[in-house]
């Protein structure tokens, strides 16, 4: 059974099986990338399959990272579905003789063998801020993305769209409201439950992750499964809001104070290389800039988008890219380099690509650098230099970035790091 998806790719399904409720069949594509669900008869669900698909589309359009991607919502010929289903031995029931069945195709992920409670709460909080509650969350609905480390949720057939008051409800109150909603709708009971087989003790599993109503986001597995560097917390700088907070391992106040003195134009196009969780991007966005952020770590890129969604920061584009391997960089007014472990300035081609793509470079670095990054699980050297004077470092950077001239040392951001600005010569 070959199905054409909305992006014009095709997915082949050679097998579908009945769900436990016997109201639908499901299967995984032969390539392992896609999951199909076909409703074969009405069930006691709040949403039809088409309505479930619309909720997923809504979340996808808002760059939700903690739900599965949807690729198709359509119908399939009844005879075709029955033919595939009947090929399976010992099929427990016959499919109805309907001429067509509604279908939905999403990404296929593995069920999470371990439920990371902080990551589950992170998913719930992100989707709350985007206006959706999954409705009947069970352990079978919790998936794990091996590429990014993100915990994702599936099955939105009991999902509800939240009103503004609920979206803005303090996190702790919201979680308790979910518990009451589950009990009211499904009659489940426990110390704390989102539905039937996820029973969590508030004092042991949930309460310690909050300070007042602010969630300790750096407790989540996604921010501790290190990929991009060695023995470093993924969230580098502390931040705090009414919804989330992180301790970080470096201070950011001095960096932001120095950035306040730098001129940025309204609508200025900026690329932040090595963005981490996007805090500099948030700041530049608040200054009226158009910001794109890249990082080598796919998990941290997803995490940055989650933090933006929870923080109601829109308009920043986050992508997973290695600047050392990008063939071309589109044009920007300014490129920021606040994490030089992500590039190899000793590689002439990397510096040339950066130089050719902007009018200004703002770089934070030390006189002595010895950085590494992990590529495909292997630790490799990246930026490395050792200079005795700031003048020698500036001279090296001017040579590294052709046609750029040093314009300002904005000061020390901490740990002897200088915030240096270079501008492109007009000639």
C-alpha positions in Angstrom: 0.0 0.0 0.0 1.7 3.2 -1.2 0.5 6.5 0.1 1.6 9.9 -1.4 2.3 12.4 1.4 1.7 16.1 1.3 5.4 16.8 0.5 5.0 14.5 -2.6 7.1 11.8 -1.1 5.6 8.3 -0.9 5.4 5.9 2.0 4.8 2.2 1.6 3.0 0.2 4.2 3.0 -3.6 3.9 1.3 -4.3 7.2 -1.4 -2.8 9.5 -2.7 -4.3 12.7 -5.7 -3.7 14.9 -5.5 -1.3 17.9 -6.5 -2.5 21.4 -9.8 -0.6 21.2 -10.5 -2.3 17.8 -11.7 1.1 16.5 -8.6 1.6 14.3 -5.7 0.0 12.6 -2.1 1.2 12.5 1.2 0.4 10.9 4.8 1.5 10.4 6.1 2.2 6.9 8.6 -0.2 5.3 11.3 2.4 5.6 10.5 2.8 9.3 9.9 6.6 9.1 6.1 6.9 9.1 3.2 5.8 11.2 -0.3 5.4 9.8 -3.5 5.3 11.7 -6.8 4.5 10.0 -10.2 4.8 11.8 -12.4 1.9 10.9 -15.4 2.7 13.2 -16.5 5.4 15.6 -15.2 5.2 19.1 -15.8 7.0 22.4 -13.3 9.7 21.6 -13.6 13.5 21.9 -12.0 14.0 18.5 -12.4 12.4 15.2 -9.2 11.4 13.3 -9.6 14.5 11.2 -9.9 16.7 14.3 -6.9 15.0 15.9 -4.9 15.7 12.7 -6.0 19.4 12.9 -4.7 19.7 16.4 -1.3 18.2 15.4 -1.2 20.6 12.4 -1.9 23.5 14.8 1.0 22.4 17.0 3.3 21.8 14.1 2.6 25.2 12.6 3.7 26.7 15.9 7.0 24.8 15.9 6.0 22.6 18.8 8.9 20.2 19.5 7.2 17.8 21.8 4.5 16.4 19.5 5.0 14.2 16.5 5.1 15.7 13.0 2.1 15.1 10.8 2.6 14.4 7.1 -0.9 13.6 5.9 -4.6 13.7 6.8 -6.8 12.1 4.1 -8.8 9.1 3.2 -7.8 5.7 1.8 -9.7 3.3 -0.4 -11.5 0.7 1.7 -10.6 -2.3 -0.5 -7.0 -1.3 -0.4 -6.9 -1.1 3.4 -8.8 -4.4 3.8 -6.4 -6.1 1.4 -3.4 -5.1 3.4 -5.1 -6.0 6.7 -6.3 -9.4 5.6 -2.7 -10.4 4.7 -1.9 -10.6 8.4 -2.4 -14.1 9.9 -5.1 -14.5 12.5 -6.7 -11.1 12.0 -9.2 -11.0 14.9 -12.0 -9.1 13.1 -13.1 -8.3 9.6 -12.9 -4.6 8.6 -16.2 -2.9 7.8 -17.2 -2.7 4.2 -16.8 1.0 4.0 -15.7 2.4 0.6 -13.2 4.8 2.4 -11.5 5.2 5.7 -10.0 8.3 7.3 -6.2 8.1 7.7 -3.5 10.1 9.4 0.3 9.7 8.7 2.8 11.0 11.2 6.5 10.5 12.0 7.3 7.1 13.5 9.2 7.2 16.8 10.1 4.5 19.4 8.1 4.3 22.6 10.1 5.7 25.5 11.5 2.7 27.5 12.2 5.1 30.4 9.9 8.0 31.2 11.9 11.0 32.2 9.5 12.9 34.4 11.2 16.3 33.8 11.0 15.8 30.0 7.3 14.8 30.3 6.6 17.9 32.3 8.5 19.9 29.8 6.3 18.6 27.0 3.1 19.3 29.0 4.3 22.9 29.7 5.3 23.6 26.1 2.0 22.4 24.8 0.1 24.3 27.5 1.8 27.5 26.4 0.7 26.7 22.8 -2.8 26.1 23.9 -3.2 22.3 23.9 -3.7 19.5 26.5 -3.2 16.0 25.2 -6.2 14.9 27.3 -5.6 11.2 28.2 -1.9 10.9 28.5 -0.7 7.3 29.2 2.7 5.7 29.0 1.8 4.3 25.6 1.6 7.9 24.4 5.1 8.9 25.3 7.7 8.6 22.6 11.5 9.3 22.4 13.3 10.9 19.5 16.7 9.3 19.3 18.1 12.1 17.1 17.3 15.0 19.4 16.6 13.3 22.8 13.2 15.1 22.9 10.3 13.4 24.6 7.3 13.6 22.3 3.6 12.9 22.8 1.1 11.1 20.5 -2.6 10.3 20.4 -4.6 13.5 20.5 -8.1 11.9 20.1 -9.0 13.2 23.6 -7.1 16.5 23.4 -8.7 19.8 24.3 -7.8 23.3 23.1 -7.2 25.6 26.1 -8.7 29.0 26.7 -6.5 32.0 27.5 -7.0 31.8 31.2 -5.9 28.2 31.3 -2.9 28.9 29.1 -1.8 31.6 31.5 -2.5 29.5 34.6 0.6 29.1 36.9 2.3 25.8 36.2 1.7 24.1 39.5 -2.0 25.1 39.4 -2.2 23.8 35.8 -0.7 20.4 36.7 -3.2 20.0 39.5 -6.0 21.1 37.1 -4.8 18.3 34.7 -5.2 15.8 37.5 -8.7 17.0 38.3 -9.6 17.0 34.5 -8.4 13.4 34.3 -10.4 12.3 37.2 -13.5 14.2 36.1 -13.4 12.8 32.5 -12.2 9.3 33.1 -12.7 8.5 36.7 -9.0 7.8 37.4 -7.6 8.2 40.9 -4.2 8.3 42.4 -1.8 10.6 44.2 -1.1 12.3 40.9 -2.2 10.9 37.6 -2.5 12.2 34.0 -4.6 9.2 33.1 -4.4 5.4 33.8 -0.8 4.1 34.2 1.2 7.2 34.9 1.0 7.6 38.7 3.4 10.2 40.1 3.9 11.2 43.7 3.8 15.0 43.9 6.4 15.3 46.7 8.8 12.8 45.1 8.5 13.3 41.4 7.0 16.7 40.7 7.3 19.2 43.5 11.1 19.3 43.7 11.2 20.4 40.0 9.5 23.7 40.8 10.5 26.8 42.6 7.1 28.4 43.2 5.6 28.0 39.8 8.8 28.1 37.8 9.9 24.8 36.3 13.6 23.7 36.6 14.1 23.2 32.9 17.8 22.1 33.2 16.6 19.0 35.0 15.2 17.7 31.7 17.2 14.8 30.1 17.3 16.7 26.8 19.5 19.4 28.5 21.8 16.8 30.1 22.5 14.4 27.3 25.6 16.1 26.2 26.5 16.0 22.5 28.2 19.2 21.5 31.1 19.4 24.0 32.8 17.7 26.9 31.7 17.7 30.5 29.7 20.9 30.1 26.0 21.5 31.0 24.0 22.1 27.9 22.4 25.3 29.3 25.4 27.6 29.7 23.8 30.7 31.2 21.3 31.1 34.0 17.9 32.6 33.3 14.6 32.8 35.1 11.0 33.6 34.3 7.6 32.9 35.9 7.4 29.6 33.9 11.0 28.2 33.7 14.4 28.7 35.1 17.9 27.2 34.7 21.1 27.5 36.8 23.6 27.5 34.0 27.4 27.4 34.6 28.4 31.0 33.6 27.0 34.4 34.3 25.3 36.4 31.5 24.6 39.7 33.2 27.9 41.3 32.1 27.5 40.1 28.5 24.0 41.6 28.3 25.3 44.9 29.8 28.0 45.1 27.2 25.5 44.3 24.4 23.3 47.2 25.5 26.1 49.5 24.5 26.3 48.1 20.9 24.1 49.6 18.2 21.6 47.4 16.5 19.3 48.6 13.9 15.5 47.9 13.8 15.1 44.9 11.4 18.8 44.1 11.4 19.4 40.6 10.1 21.6 38.6 12.6 23.0 35.1 12.6 24.0 33.7 16.0 26.5 30.8 15.5 26.6 28.4 18.5 23.3 29.7 19.9 23.0 27.3 22.8 19.4 27.7 24.1 18.9 31.0 22.3 19.2 33.5 25.1 21.2 35.9 23.0 18.7 35.5 20.2 15.9 36.4 22.7 17.8 39.5 23.6 18.5 40.6 20.0 14.9 39.8 19.2 13.8 42.2 21.9 16.1 44.9 20.3 14.0 44.6 17.1 16.4 42.4 15.1 15.5 39.5 12.8 17.5 36.6 14.3 18.5 33.2 13.0 20.3 30.9 15.4 22.3 27.8 14.6 24.0 25.1 16.8 25.7 21.9 16.1 23.6 20.0 18.6 20.2 18.9 17.4 18.9 18.4 20.9 19.9 21.9 22.0 18.3 23.4 18.9 15.0 21.6 19.8 15.4 22.8 23.4 16.0 26.3 22.3 12.7 26.2 20.3 10.9 24.8 23.3 12.2 27.6 25.5 11.1 30.2 23.0 7.7 28.6 22.8 7.3 28.6 26.6 8.7 32.2 26.8 6.3 33.5 24.1 9.3 34.6 21.9 8.4 34.3 18.3 10.2 35.1 15.0 13.5 33.4 15.8 14.6 30.6 13.4 16.5 27.8 15.0 18.3 25.2 12.9 20.9 22.5 13.5 24.0 23.3 11.4 27.8 23.0 11.7 29.3 26.2 10.4 32.4 24.3 9.5 30.5 22.2 6.9 28.0 24.7 5.6 28.7 25.2 1.9 27.3 28.7 1.9 25.9 31.1 4.4 23.1 33.5 3.4 23.7 37.2 3.7 23.4 38.9 7.2 24.1 42.3 8.6 25.9 40.9 11.6 27.2 37.5 12.6 27.7 36.8 16.3 30.2 34.2 17.5 29.6 33.6 21.2 30.5 30.0 21.2 33.7 29.5 19.2 33.9 25.8 20.1 31.5 25.3 17.2 33.9 26.5 14.5 37.5 26.1 13.4 38.9 29.5 12.6 42.1 27.8 11.7 40.2 26.4 8.8 40.5 29.1 6.2 37.3 28.1 4.4 35.2 28.6 7.6 36.4 32.1 8.1 36.0 32.9 4.4 32.3 31.8 4.5 31.7 34.0 7.5 33.5 36.9 6.1 31.6 36.7 2.8 28.2 36.6 4.5 28.0 39.7 6.6 29.1 43.3 7.2 29.9 43.0 10.9 31.3 40.3 13.2 30.9 40.3 17.0 33.0 37.6 18.6 33.5 36.7 22.3 36.8 35.0 22.9 39.8 34.6 25.1 43.5 35.2 24.5 44.0 31.5 25.1 41.5 29.0 23.5 41.6 25.3 23.3 38.2 24.1 22.2 36.7 20.7 21.1 33.5 19.6 19.5 32.0 16.2 19.0 31.3 15.0 15.5 29.4 11.7 15.1 30.5 10.7 18.6 34.1 11.6 18.1 35.9 14.4 19.9 37.7 16.7 17.5 39.7 19.8 18.1 38.1 23.1 16.9 39.3 26.6 17.7 42.7 26.7 19.3 45.2 29.6 19.8 47.5 31.1 22.4 48.3 34.8 22.4 50.1 36.9 24.9 48.4 40.2 24.1 45.0 41.4 22.9 46.7 43.2 20.0 48.1 39.8 18.7 44.6 38.2 19.0 43.0 41.1 17.1 45.7 40.9 14.4 45.0 37.2 14.0 41.3 37.7 13.7 41.7 40.4 11.1 43.8 38.0 9.1 41.3 35.2 9.6 38.3 37.4 8.4 39.4 39.0 5.1 38.4 42.6 4.6 37.4 43.0 8.2 38.9 45.6 10.5 38.8 45.7 14.3 36.5 48.5 15.4 35.9 48.1 19.2 36.7 46.1 22.3 33.4 46.3 24.2 34.9 44.9 27.4 35.3 41.8 29.5 32.3 39.4 29.7 33.9 37.3 32.5 36.5 34.5 32.6 38.9 37.0 30.7 36.7 36.8 27.6 36.7 39.9 25.4 33.7 41.1 23.4 35.2 42.3 20.1 33.6 43.9 17.1 34.9 43.9 13.5 33.5 45.8 10.6 34.0 45.1 6.9 36.1 47.6 4.9 34.1 49.3 2.1 37.1 49.0 -0.3 
